[in-house]
Amino acid sequence: MKIGFIGTGNMAGAIVQGITAKNFVKGKDVYLFDVLTDKVKELAAQVDGNVCSSAGEVIEQVDAIVLSVKPNIIQKVVEETKSVVLKKKPLLISIAAGTTLDKLEGLVGTSTLPIIRVMPNVNAMIGLGAAAVAGNQNTSKEQIQYVVDLFNAVGKAWEVEEKDFSAYTAVAGSSPAYAYLFIDSIARAGVKHGLTKEKALEYAAQAVLGSAQMIIDSDENPWTLIDRVCSPGGTTVAGLLALEEEAFIATVVKGIDATVARDEEMKKL
């Protein structure tokens, strides 16, 4: 399949580089457009892809189109390309946060086009992303699997019911920022106790990276792993109790709640 990208920002760039590096799509079958011409030319040169002069030209050339633009301009982009979309009828893939399948159908002006919504996260930029995939009633199992495989090229992807997208956004879409904050907080505490910030960040990031991999690789739940680290009367249990005195778990849940609430608000805009 030939695939096109309207918008070549950091996320689109990561996806394009990932899918071509893994030979999921050949560079010659990738078509790109962005109003920032230097940026799109640079990406095209990196993957041996094709630069198009307009969004409409991209759509005319491809079987699947990825709308990789910001949520605040997706309406403008769809309205400007609607006539070409309705004529070519490509598989339409959107990675715009908060933009529902119903809204996309409304913008295109038809309920017969196959449309897939994807919620990726920033870690796709290093090939360790997490992405949720949901299609409308016109998408086939093969089209869903194509998009899941597309995003597996830059991490891990799952088919997720659209009703769960707000929860997914909080748990996996926005949570990298919370993980960065956690790591930075650990590092700042290390500085308080005499470490340099550079070294403290390196130590903390490696510890969190290994801990995440341990959960992925293990059949045991996190509480079991926590108990393994906590020796009776030891340093770890003292730290955990201090965190819980400040409602660590409840505070994290409140952050997720706020993210879900904001995502639900964005659907109504």
NORWO-V420311 format. One record per helix or strand of 3 or more residues. SS is the DSSP state (helix for helix, strand for strand). FROM is the first residue (numbers start at 1). TO is the last residue. If there is no record, write none. Layout:
SS;FROM;TO / SS;FROM;TO
This chain:
strand;3;6 / helix;10;21 / helix;27;29 / strand;30;33 / helix;37;47 / helix;55;61 / strand;64;67 / helix;74;88 / strand;91;94 / helix;101;108 / strand;115;119 / helix;122;126 / strand;129;135 / helix;141;152 / strand;155;159 / helix;162;173 / helix;175;192 / helix;197;217 / helix;222;229 / helix;235;245 / helix;248;267
